[in-house]
């Protein structure tokens, strides 16, 4: 740096030091402080002054240089002098330690003596042994802070203190007033909230009590117990699993305390609609089900509508599942509408159908017209509802009985017989009414022909003695209503008896039993005809052969009855009437009668036919000598005023 020219520009910046010699930032201040002490103020330090000091040897402190020079002038001390110097320094050090210990002990004794003025404190262990030997009384020393300083502005200071105290009092008073005002507002607000909560709780519990007094089942609701502590069970306990789960709704509390039902209950309620269709034209529609006792509480009306809607939906669901098993009986499900055959006003009328669907309760098409067959549609709807209610009670009855033995096979759940029972009733009524209408025409025709016959008909044998069956039933734990409805789920049995016209003194009867069941072994209506002994002999049946004949349709049984009654009239009645003159030529219902025409013996053929509700008698013979075949006939259709059969034959045959 010293060899540089005067015009050279020099920048004073630190030379990058090695990593080991680098001064950390924490030691930089101490180094600067040391340089300030050694060199004076940093402003007088320049590069030229530092170089001049180095050249002249002034970079070392003067006192250090002087000390080194003086030490060089003196002689080195001997060993004995050094030992004496060390011993002297040691004595001085011990004296200093003794003095410090004495001063510290006195200070500790003084502090302990000052603190001993407090009788609560026990400071015996704090005094030194020498101080205890002096027996100085405790609390004999005191501490005085000294006289207060002399203040010339004492009045101003007192005035300032008073003003400060007044301001503090005003601030404290304002703070207390503000706190009291806040407390008052808080109490008023809390009172308002309490009044609101009391009103809400009163409204909520009043509606809860009203719902409970109406007979609805309430239970604790685990979830959201704060907003909805209770839930109402409006469904049926014995419903199917899907509808049983939907029958529980939480009773939530609204802002005003009234009850809010589950959102699913806000949906449009539904109902079952039954219509009667004749040749594609609707002639009858069921009406809305009754609601029972009306109430002014909106939530109770909502619960009632939800209960009725759930019941109607379950009913439609069950009969929809049942249609899959009744396809062979003409039951169809098209566009959510169930179609099934129904008996018409005339047994021969077969184009009547029952249409069942589930629609919204507020549908305008439900019961909007006054039609002639509304009674039948309403009866079908009520019958289906009664059958489902009966099924619920029977499920409860079966669960209350002793369980069956445990097996590995699970019992299959069957659909309740709703449509099957309805179809069985339709089939049975159609078959029985058709048969009874036929038998009534036959009896009327035979009576109009002068043949005395009696007819007795029963639509259902169990209905006649229903009171006795319920009274003698072994199921005493079942109500009379359930026992009555249980009859409809069993096979229907109708009975009709018709006396034979061949024997008026001791009449024999033909028995026709009609059994209807939608299932094995009948699969519908079946007629069983039981013949009396006289017809058995006419038909030449052996003793081993049965006297009972079964027919699956009404047309077959009526055709068979026409034939056997015609045989009874021809082979039994006419044989008794003409004796040996009557000759049975075949198994058909006609005979030959020998009679005299002058001196000639003539054979006349008599044929009797009962068909289509009419009795026809035909007599034919060959007239000698021309041998011309002549025929005479007469028909009875039940109208009065016609001649008797016997009189007519007597005039023809003689």
Number of C-alpha atoms within 10 A of each C-alpha: 9 11 5 9 8 8 6 8 8 10 7 8 6 6 6 8 9 8 7 6 8 9 12 8 8 8 9 10 10 11 11 12 12 11 12 14 10 12 12 12 11 11 7 10 12 10 13 11 11 14 15 13 12 12 11 8 11 13 14 11 11 10 9 10 13 11 11 11 11 11 11 10 9 8 8 8 8 8 9 9 10 11 11 11 11 12 12 11 12 12 11 12 12 11 12 12 12 12 12 12 12 12 12 12 18 16 12 15 18 15 14 21 22 16 19 20 14 12 10 8 9 11 14 12 8 13 17 14 10 11 13 12 8 8 8 11 10 16 14 10 15 10 7 5 5 6 6 6 6 7 8 8 8 10 10 10 12 11 11 12 12 12 12 12 12 12 12 12 12 12 12 12 12 12 12 12 12 12 12 12 12 12 12 12 12 12 12 12 12 12 12 12 12 12 12 15 15 13 14 19 16 14 16 21 16 14 20 22 11 16 18 13 10 12 9 17 14 19 13 12 17 12 11 11 12 11 12 20 16 21 20 21 20 22 23 18 16 16 21 13 9 9 18 17 14 17 19 19 23 25 23 20 21 14 10 13 20 21 22 19 20 14 9 10 19 13 11 13 19 20 25 26 26 27 26 29 21 17 12 10 11 18 19 23 29 24 19 15 14 7 10 7 8 9 12 7 11 13 19 19 15 15 21 19 21 23 20 20 23 24 23 23 19 19 22 23 13 18 21 19 13 19 20 12 12 16 12 10 15 10 20 19 17 8 7 13 16 20 20 21 20 23 22 15 10 11 16 10 12 15 13 20 22 23 21 25 19 19 18 16 18 12 11 8 12 19 17 11 11 10 13 12 17 21 15 18 23 20 13 20 21 15 16 21 18 16 23 21 18 19 21 17 18 16 13 13 12 10 11 9 8 7 8 6 5 7 7 5 6 7 7 6 6 7 13 19 19 21 20 20 21 20 23 25 23 20 23 26 21 22 26 28 20 18 23 20 15 19 21 18 17 26 23 23 23 25 20 21 24 15 20 17 21 17 17 13 20 18 20 19 14 16 17 11 10 14 13 11 15 19 11 10 13 9 11 11 8 15 11 15 11 17 17 17 16 14 15 17 19 13 20 23 21 23 19 20 20 20 20 28 22 24 17 12 6 9 15 20 21 20 19 23 22 26 22 26 23 23 11 7 8 13 14 22 26 21 24 18 20 18 18 17 14 16 21 16 12 14 14 10 13 10 9 6 8 11 16 12 13 15 16 15 14 20 14 13 20 19 13 15 20 20 18 21 22 23 25 23 23 26 25 20 18 23 20 15 14 15 11 10 15 22 18 15 11 10 12 16 21 24 23 23 23 17 15 11 13 7 6 11 11 18 20 21 21 24 20 25 21 24 15 13 21 17 22 17 19 17 21 18 19 15 15 12 7 7 9 10 10 11 13 12 15 15 17 22 18 19 11 12 8 15 13 16 20 15 13 16 18 12 8 15 21 13
